[in-house]
Amino acid sequence: MDWRIVADEMLQLDAMNEVVSVNPQILGGTPCFTGTRVPLRSLFDHLRLGYTIEGFIEQFPTVKREQVEMLLERSRRFVCEETSPISVP
């Protein structure tokens, strides 16, 4: 086991706690941006509808741009890295 990889993953998970929170008392446990009641899916819905990140943040000012950027980067890594469990035939 490469402990550097494990340590890196732990740091990334810790950083994600600043972005995503799940609390059964907030929206029934729906994943939200930390410190807000804004569900993560709202960002993806807005982007799908053509909104920019700036437009999303204008509508949800409690969400920080850094949170959005970190979520998008983590999602990109999940989808694009070779270690992703998602495979395309």
C-alpha positions in Angstrom: 0.0 0.0 0.0 1.3 3.4 -0.9 0.7 5.6 2.1 1.2 8.8 0.1 -1.8 7.9 -2.0 -3.8 7.2 1.1 -2.7 10.4 2.7 -3.6 12.4 -0.5 -7.1 10.8 -0.6 -7.6 11.7 3.1 -6.7 15.3 2.4 -9.1 15.4 -0.5 -11.9 14.0 1.6 -11.2 16.5 4.3 -11.3 19.3 1.7 -14.6 18.0 0.4 -16.1 18.4 3.9 -15.8 22.2 3.2 -17.9 21.7 0.1 -20.4 19.0 0.8 -22.4 18.2 3.9 -25.1 15.6 4.5 -27.3 16.1 7.6 -30.5 14.2 8.1 -31.9 17.4 9.7 -31.3 19.5 6.6 -33.5 18.6 3.6 -33.8 15.1 4.8 -30.1 14.3 4.3 -29.9 15.6 0.7 -26.2 16.5 -0.1 -25.9 20.2 0.2 -23.1 22.8 -0.1 -21.6 23.0 3.4 -23.1 25.9 5.5 -26.1 26.2 3.2 -29.4 24.6 2.4 -28.6 24.5 -1.3 -28.6 21.0 -2.7 -25.7 20.0 -4.9 -28.1 18.9 -7.6 -29.2 22.6 -8.0 -25.8 23.4 -9.4 -25.9 20.6 -12.0 -29.5 21.5 -12.9 -28.5 25.2 -13.4 -25.5 24.3 -15.5 -27.6 21.9 -17.6 -30.1 24.7 -18.2 -27.3 27.0 -19.5 -26.6 29.0 -16.4 -23.0 30.1 -15.7 -21.3 29.6 -12.4 -21.7 33.3 -11.8 -25.4 33.1 -12.5 -25.8 30.2 -10.1 -23.9 32.1 -7.4 -26.1 35.1 -7.9 -29.2 33.0 -7.3 -27.6 31.2 -4.3 -25.3 33.8 -2.7 -24.6 31.5 0.3 -22.6 29.2 -1.9 -19.0 30.2 -2.4 -17.3 30.1 -5.8 -14.5 28.0 -4.3 -17.1 25.3 -3.3 -18.5 25.2 -6.8 -15.1 24.9 -8.3 -13.9 22.2 -5.9 -17.1 20.2 -6.5 -16.7 20.5 -10.3 -13.1 19.5 -10.2 -13.7 16.5 -7.9 -16.6 15.4 -10.3 -14.3 15.8 -13.3 -11.6 13.7 -11.7 -14.1 11.0 -10.8 -15.4 10.8 -14.3 -12.1 11.3 -16.2 -9.5 9.4 -14.2 -8.6 5.8 -15.1 -9.5 4.7 -11.6 -13.1 5.8 -12.1 -15.6 3.0 -11.6 -17.5 4.3 -14.7 -16.4 2.6 -17.9 -17.5 3.4 -21.4 -17.5 0.4 -23.9 
